[in-house]
Amino acid sequence: MTQKLARRFSDPRLRLLLLTIFLSVMTAPNAAAQSDKAKKRLMSEGSWVMIEDQTTRAYLACCAGGDGKGIPLTPKYRKIRDDFATRPFNSIEGTYGNLPNCITPGMPGLMEHPIQFEFLLTPGRVSLMFQEGTFRRIWTDGRKFPENLYPQPNGYSIGHWEGDTLVVETRFISKEAEIFISAPIHSTPQTRVTERFTVESDTVVKLETTIVDPELFEEPYTYPNEFVKVPISFETGCAANNKDDGNNFDLTPPDFD
Amino acid sequence: MPNFYKTAYPILLANVFVGSVLLSPSADAHHSFGMFDDKQCPYVEGVVKKFEFVYPHIWLWIESEDSDGTQNLWGLVGADPATLAQYGWSQEFVKKGEEITVWFNPLSDGRKGGSMRHVKLSKGETVSAQGDEKFFAKCLPTI
């Protein structure tokens, strides 16, 4: 009996299995603790905003005279992007996008805008609430994607935690959603977005986004982003203050009281 | 070399390095800068009637007085609150009744409004109203 057991333990495959189980058991509480800490950091008072260097990156990716180098667009969409990126911004032709009409940019372009947002974590769900009024639902209750779903601008998102990183996949994005912060390139029924939100500290969240869409991109397009926590939280409606959309500049005085 | 680079790249270089692109990283998706004259960079001194730290862009309403005593109301727009929050701006950053100076690119149509570039607060501090301004034509505070 003892010899039989000893023979079994000498099997390298069994040893590897036992080592894996041991490491999983030992690291699981650590990963859970990391997740708990990350969740608290996401939920602390204040709101998250994109750092300005990343705002610049986002604008150079879509337009702003950027050459779009490294963005693996298909030839058709490469031409659309390049034509848009080189047009004069100091004209009405330079304005484009959902936001001038107070429509949410949709995914994934929404995360490229300098809009404040807050995380709200509840059992089985992470919600992102944006200053301009839109929100995202990320289901973390272990569900699978449905086979069919009515597409919406921010799509349908499922996420899970890997230590201090929230991994999110989004599908079923509607066609008015924007890929970039601007530029007339929109999500398609094939668009799938994977995001990795890594909570670096109390005040820094890094985001790696990968877009897969064979209609738009020749290969997966991955880009970085970074957000910092600022000590202000407030809500404003886009339409309520939309005095300077397109080429309009409304100088009707507000209520000064 | 692809045609794109032959035709458009010189324009890109001109835009980026000469600084002729009037693009705010925080605002171009929302409104055109064609309505402002970026070659002009005047300033106005006045009293704050209202400060709106709102999305999509902040607004400052200032009342100035001409030498003949005429009162003028100016409506001036800045960047978005999310960007400016990183530079210390908040709802309380500029107070009603405060005497301030604002440098701006004026509206081309002559109305009393424009795109704010810098604000000198009553306590003497001068701050940008557009973040890092890297995409803007030069417009620096003069006093």
Contacts between the chains, C-beta under 8 A, distances in Angstrom:
chain1	res1	chain2	res2	distance
A	47	B	85	8.0
A	49	B	82	4.2
A	49	B	83	7.3
A	49	B	85	5.9
A	49	B	86	6.3
A	50	B	82	7.1
A	51	B	86	7.0
A	52	B	25	7.1
A	52	B	83	6.2
A	52	B	86	6.3
A	52	B	131	5.5
A	52	B	132	5.5
A	55	B	25	4.6
A	55	B	26	6.3
A	55	B	83	6.7
A	56	B	25	5.3
A	56	B	132	8.0
A	56	B	134	6.8
A	56	B	135	7.9
A	58	B	25	7.7
A	59	B	23	7.1
A	59	B	25	4.8
A	59	B	28	7.1
A	59	B	135	7.8
A	63	B	23	8.0
A	63	B	28	7.4
A	64	B	21	6.8
A	64	B	23	5.3
A	64	B	25	7.2
A	64	B	28	7.2
A	64	B	135	6.6
A	65	B	11	7.8
A	65	B	12	4.6
A	65	B	15	4.1
A	65	B	16	5.0
A	65	B	21	5.6
A	65	B	23	7.9
A	66	B	12	7.7
A	67	B	9	7.2
A	67	B	12	6.3
A	79	B	4	7.9
A	82	B	4	5.1
A	82	B	8	6.4
A	85	B	8	7.9
A	85	B	12	7.7
A	86	B	8	4.3
A	86	B	11	5.5
A	86	B	12	6.3
A	88	B	34	7.8
A	89	B	21	5.5
A	89	B	22	5.8
A	89	B	23	4.5
A	89	B	28	5.7
A	89	B	32	7.3
A	89	B	33	6.2
A	89	B	34	7.9
A	90	B	21	7.6
A	90	B	22	4.2
A	90	B	32	6.9
A	90	B	33	5.0
A	90	B	34	4.3
A	90	B	38	7.3
A	91	B	32	6.2
A	91	B	34	4.5
A	92	B	32	5.2
A	92	B	34	6.4
A	94	B	23	7.6
A	94	B	28	6.5
A	94	B	32	5.3
A	94	B	33	7.3
A	94	B	34	6.9
A	95	B	28	7.1
A	95	B	29	7.3
A	95	B	30	7.2
A	95	B	31	6.1
A	95	B	32	4.7
A	96	B	29	7.0
A	97	B	29	4.4
A	97	B	30	7.6
A	99	B	29	5.3
A	99	B	30	5.4
A	99	B	56	6.6
A	100	B	29	7.1
A	100	B	30	5.4
A	100	B	31	6.8
A	113	B	29	7.2
A	114	B	25	7.5
A	114	B	26	5.0
A	114	B	80	5.4
A	114	B	82	4.4
A	114	B	83	4.9
A	115	B	55	7.3
A	115	B	80	7.6
A	115	B	82	5.7
A	116	B	55	8.0
A	116	B	81	7.0
A	116	B	82	4.7
A	116	B	85	7.2
A	131	B	55	5.3
A	131	B	81	7.5
A	131	B	82	7.0
A	132	B	55	5.3
A	132	B	56	7.2
A	181	B	29	6.1
A	182	B	28	6.8
A	182	B	29	4.5
A	228	B	86	6.7
A	230	B	82	7.9
A	230	B	85	4.2
A	230	B	86	6.4
A	231	B	90	7.9
A	232	B	81	7.8
A	232	B	85	5.6
A	232	B	90	5.2
A	232	B	91	7.3
A	234	B	53	7.7
A	234	B	81	7.9
A	234	B	91	6.9
A	236	B	54	4.6
A	236	B	55	4.3
A	236	B	81	7.9
A	237	B	55	7.9
A	238	B	55	6.1
A	238	B	56	6.0
A	240	B	54	7.7
A	241	B	52	6.8
A	241	B	54	4.4
A	241	B	55	6.5
A	241	B	56	6.8
A	241	B	57	7.6
A	241	B	59	7.6
A	242	B	56	6.7
A	243	B	59	7.1
A	243	B	77	7.7
A	244	B	30	7.1
A	244	B	31	4.5
A	244	B	56	7.8
A	244	B	57	6.1
A	244	B	77	5.3
A	245	B	30	6.3
A	245	B	31	5.6
A	246	B	31	6.1
A	246	B	32	6.3
A	247	B	31	7.3
A	247	B	32	4.9
A	247	B	34	6.4
A	247	B	35	5.5
A	248	B	31	7.5
A	249	B	31	7.7
A	249	B	35	5.7
A	249	B	75	7.9
A	249	B	77	7.6
A	249	B	107	6.2
A	249	B	111	7.6
A	249	B	113	5.9
A	251	B	75	4.5
A	251	B	111	5.8
A	251	B	112	7.1
A	251	B	113	5.1
A	253	B	49	8.0
A	253	B	61	6.7
A	253	B	73	6.2
A	253	B	75	7.5
A	254	B	50	5.9
A	254	B	52	7.0
A	254	B	59	7.9
A	254	B	61	6.8
A	256	B	49	5.2
A	256	B	50	5.4
A	256	B	61	7.3
